Amino acid sequence: MKLTKVTSALSLAALATLACAGAMAQGQDSGWYGGANVGRSAATIDDERINRGLLGSGFSASTLVDDDRSTGYKIFGGYQLNRNFAVEGGYFDLGNFGYTATTVPAGTLDGRIKLRGLNLDLVGTVPLSEKFSVFGRAGLNYAQARDSFRGTGAVQVANSNPRKNDTNYKLGLGLQYALSESLAVRAEAERYRINDAIGNRGHIDLFSVGLIYRFGAKSQAPAPRMAAAEPVRQVVAVAPPPPPPPPPPPAPRFEKYTLSATELFAFDSAELRMPQARLDEIASALGRHAEVNDVVITGYTDRIGSSAYNQKLSERRAVAVKTYLASKGVGAARLKAQGKGEADPVMTCTERQLPALIKCLEPNRRVEVENITIERRVQ
């Protein structure tokens, strides 16, 4: 049995479609899809070669009947790379084909072939409208050809069941219609290059229709319906609803005071100057908002002196402020005193003379009182 060569028009059309798709490539959501096709498969059987083979064995064919049509199907899955290109692979079964030759001397020769395998294609798509698109494919097929031969009478068959696995190209062209964003129907024609089990080469064409389902595609929102007109009803006056209650007062803002150590203390001292109007203001604010807790009082020094000494000085200054606020009626449990020494400076100074350096570093010597309702910088 021989599957003869046929015209290459289908091949050229598929390649032209892929080239056009590349020129029009645009972005689209990628994603996985799957589907299945079923249809009619067709092979062209080389009757002339069969007759030559019989004559070479001392026979002639009085009649030759071809069975060159069958049912084929394929199951596939793919990944959409972008708007115009996808990679697709799957399993195909092209069906069964054969012939029966009646010979002289008297006998018969019956030949059959089954073809199935796997394929991997690059698919290019060109949208024609919102719903319709044309696509072409080019790829490889790995097919298994299972031949069977049976002779009667004077015809004897040496190898009745030869088999062959081989890889060849395949091409296709089709039209697709989108039923929804996730479901579409396809109609396509494909050509599979095939080698049979006794050295013959040819093509089998599959003309099929099928469905494709895109996983994760957004479903279309239903069209809004027009509200039905309600019948006219008698209007009855009713009392207006009571006004809504007024909104609750805003919660207090919890911010911080930053007080200069120069105002609070003498240089290198942890004893508060008197009077302390700013601390009195803080104590008053805390007295008005008893719900404010975890007020953090942080003392800072400049970099003059050793780090250990400055750490202790900053702690003593923070404790002095806490003690003062507690003396004004602020619960000590609401206050936390801590010292950070010369950390987190707000001013960097390069003066060499000590008086000038002390003056320049004055902003670094400060006490911060956090989580109260007023933010103010005391110079």
Salt bridges, closest charged atoms under 4 A:
GLU48 OE2 - ARG52 NH1 3.38
ASP67 OD2 - ARG112 NH2 3.00
ASP68 OD2 - ARG69 NH1 3.38
GLU88 OE2 - ARG137 NH2 2.94
GLU88 OE1 - ARG186 NH1 3.30
ASP93 OD2 - ARG116 NH2 3.79
ASP121 OD2 - ARG137 NH1 2.85
ASP121 OD2 - LYS170 NZ 2.74
GLU188 OE2 - LYS74 NZ 3.07
GLU188 OE1 - ARG137 NE 3.21
GLU190 OE2 - LYS74 NZ 3.07
GLU190 OE2 - ARG137 NE 3.55
GLU190 OE2 - LYS170 NZ 2.79
ASP205 OD1 - ARG191 NE 2.71
GLU255 OE2 - ARG253 NH1 1.94
ASP280 OD1 - LYS328 NZ 3.98
GLU281 OE1 - ARG278 NH1 3.88
GLU281 OE1 - ARG376 NH1 3.09
GLU291 OE2 - HIS289 ND1 3.27
ASP302 OD2 - ARG365 NH1 2.59
GLU362 OE1 - LYS359 NZ 3.39
GLU368 OE1 - LYS256 NZ 3.84
GLU368 OE2 - ARG366 NE 3.28
